[in-house]
Amino acid sequence: MIAVSRRLAIVALVTALFLAGARPAVSVRAAAVQTRPSRIVSLIPAVTEMLFAIGAGPQVIAVSSFDLYPPQVKMLPRVGALLDPDLERILSLRPDLVVVYHSQADLRRQLERAGVPMYIYKHAGLPDVLETMQAVGARIGRAPETAAAVKKIQDHLARIRARVQSLGRPRTLLVFSRDALALRGIYASGGIGFLDDMLEVAGGENVFDDLRRQAVQATTELILARRPDVIVEFRSGELSDGLRSKEIAAWNALAAVPAVKNRRIAILTDQRTVVPGPRVAEGTELIARIVHPEAFAK
């Protein structure tokens, strides 16, 4: 049951990111009310991390069901997430800014009627992480702190690119969901979006680069045809060594795939790889270390 819950958590998180839209934005009401907020409710883990990274943690009074970082969020009230926002709980906290997904149309209408300012978030690719941070920083009056945080991320990404730029680009399969201990229900990153962008910086080539969508339902036949050199899976929560070995062994059914033949399969359970927030460069480096271990051997 725990393993199922963890799998559902990461599927919900990544699916939320894929369904949330294309670019960051601010609602009409939020744009009109530019006072510096002191009581922020964030329904989006990525934005929660941004707020803390730019020094606005003390202004955050509640977070989503999926927020895990930084550790301070564990002490804050939970107010639902993408599919189950708790409007009554949110309003009871008297927020002066609520961070919501663009796709939460009903919640947005209800907050609009209640006169609550909003920051409306849309997720897309890696460049949008920095744009979102800048927009959030400007909205809450912390532009200087945000500029410093953004530069730190840019510098880290540049260092990763420099390490791998002279190396080949292994064809890589990025899996964010599949049935436990089986090669069924496989969903992988397509050729656009956050995970694909991270892989590009990390020096890999997405085996589904030609499929211009963020999620691909990948059958075993399709994976055999694409012949990935590396397989990277993203999971929520820790795996025991025994379970990790069993999950990797499930790929043995595709023995003809180079990644399986050469034992280049990895499972990442680190949330930095699936939350498009201020730790995105760290997550990208984790992927780079799998795709190009030789670049980080020193």
N, C-alpha and C positions, 0 to 999 in steps of 0.2 A: 504493500500500500504506500509506503514512503517513497519507493522508487517511482511509482505511478504519479504520485503528487508532484515530485520533482520534475518529471517529464512534462506534466501538464503545465507546470509553472513556466518552464522555459519556452514551451510552445506558445503559451499565452503571451509571454513577454515579447518574443520575436515576432509573432503574428501581429501583436499590437503595433509594433514598429512598422511592419509592412503595410498594415491597413490604414495607418494614420495620415498618409498623404505625401506631399512632395516638398514643401518649403516652409520655414518658420514664418510666423505672422503675428500681428497683434490685433485684437478685436477693435471694432470701432469705439466701443465704450472704453476699452483700456487706453486707446490712443487719446481719447478726450480727457481722461482723468490721469494726469501724469504726476500725481503726488507720489512721494517716495513711500512705498508700502512698508508697514511694520508687522503685518499679520498675513503671512503668505501660506496658502494651502497648495501643495503640488501633487497632482495625480500622476506625474511622469517621473520615473526614477532618474532618467538622464538629466532632466532639468533640476531635480532635487540636488544631484551631485554638483551641477554647475553652481547653484546658489551657495552651497557650502564652500566650493572652491574659490569663489570670489568674495568670501567673507560675509555672506548674508545668512549664514546658518542660524543666528539668533532670531532672525525675522521669520523663519519657517516654523509654523505652529502645528502642521499636520501633513501627512504624506500618504502615498498609495499603499495598497496591500502588498505590492511587490518591491517596495523600497528596502534595501539591505545596507546601503552605504551612503555616507560614512556611518560609523557605529552610533553616533548620536541619534540617528533616526529611529533606533530601536525603542527609544523612550517617548516617541511622539505618537499621538493618536493616528489611527488608520481610518481612511474615509473611502475605501473602495478603490476601483481602478477603471480601466477602459470600459469594461462591460457592466460594472456594478457600482457606479458612484453613489455614495450615500448623501443625497442632497440635504436631508434634514440635519445630519451630523455636520456637514460642511457649514451650513448657515448658522448652526448653534455656536460655532467657533468665532463668529463675527469677523471673517477675513476681509482684508481690504485689497487682496489680489488672489485669484485662483488660477492656477496653471492647468489648462485642460487640453485634450486632444481636439484637433479640428473636427474629427469624425463624431465627437460627442454632441450631436445636434440638440438632443432633448435637454441635456444638462446645460448647454450654452443658453438655450432659450429661457430656462428656469432661472439661471443666474442673472440673465439680462433683465428679466421681470423683477427680480429681487434687488436690482441696482448694484450688483457686485461686479467690480472691475475684473477683467480676465486677461490673461496672456494665452493666446491660442497657438498651440504647437503643431507643426507638421513635420514628419520625419522623412528624410530622403537619404542622401549620400553622405560620405565623410566630410566634404567641404561644408555641408550644412551644419555640422556640429559647431564649427567655429563661428559661423554666421549666427546660429542660435544663441551661443554664449554672448556674442556682442550685443544682440538684440535684448537679451535678458538683462545684461549688465546696464545697458542704457535705460531700460524700463524701470529698474529699481534704483538708479542713481549711483551705480558703481562702475562707471566706464573705465577709470584708470586701473582698478584692480583687475577688471576683465581683460584689458589689453595685455597686462603682464601674464595672465593665465593663458591667453590665446597664443602669445609668443612662445611660451614654454612648450605648448603642444606642437606648434609648427616646427620648432627646433628639433624636437624629439623625432617627429616624422621625417624630417630632412636627414637626420643621422641614420635612420633605418634605410631610407632610399640609398644613401651613399654606400652602406655596407653591402647591399645586394645588387647594385646597378651593373656590375661587371659579370654577374653570374647568369646562368640560364634561367628560364622561367618554367619550372615544373608544372605540368598540368594537374590542377588540384580540384578535388571535389569537396565542397563545404556543405556538410549535413547539419541541419539544425533540428531535425526530428526523425525518429523511426521507432517502430515497435521494439519493445525490449527483447533482447537476445534473438532478434530475427531481422531479416532484410525485407521487411514489409513496412508500408506506410512511410516511405522515405521522402522527406522534403529537403531540398537543397537550394542554395543560393543560385539565382539566375545571374544574368550578365549586367544587372544594374543594382544599385543600392549599397547600403552601408557595408555589408560583409564583403561584397565584391570589391568595393573600393579599398578596404583594408588589405585584402589579398593582393591587389595590384601594388600597393606600397610595399608589401612584404616580399615582393619579387616572385609571385606565382601567377599562373594563368588559369582562370576559371574554366573548367571543362564545359560549362554551360554559358560561356561568354556570348555566344551567338543568340541565345534566347533572351531577348530584351525584356525581362520581367524579373521581379525580385525573388519570387519563389517558384521552384520547379518540382513537380511530383515526379520523382526519379524511380523508374522501375529498374529491376536488376538487368533487364535486357538493354536498357538505355545506358546504364553504367558500364556494362560490358563493351558497348559500342564506343563509348567515349574514352575508355582506357585511361583513367587518371593515374598519374605517377605518385600522387599523395592524396590521402583521405584525411580530412580534419572534421571531427564531430564536436558539436557544442552541446554541453549538458548543464543542467542546473543542479547544484549541490554536489557534495563529494561522493566519489565512488570508492568502495573498498578495492584493494589490489586484486582480489579474486573476481569481483564483479567486472572490473575494468578488463581483465584478461578475457573473461567470457564474452564481453561485448565486442572486443576486438576480434576474438576468434569467430564470431558470427560471420565476419567477412570472408572467411575461408571458403565459403560456398562459391565465391567468385575468384577462384585461384588463378584464372587467366589474366586478371587485372594486374598491371604492373605494381600498383601500390600494395596489393595483397601479396604478390609474389616476393616483393622486396621488403616486406614488413614495414612499410611507411604509412602506418595508420596511427593516428593520435586522437585522444579524446580530451578536450579542454573543458574543465568545469569552472573556470574563472569567469566571473561576471563581467570583467573588464572587456571581454571579447564580444559581448552581446548588448551592452548598454552604451549608446552613443553619447557619452558624456565626457568630462574632462580627463578621464583615464583612457581615452581612446587610443592614444599613442602607445601606452603600455600594453593594451590588448593587441594592437597591431604587431608589436614586437614579439609577443607570445606566438602569434601565427608565423612570423618571420623565422623564429627559432626552429619551428617544425619544418617549414618549407626549405630553409637554407641553414641547417645546423652548422655547416662549415664556416658560415660568415660570423658565427658567434663562438667559435671554438677557442679563440684566444682569451 
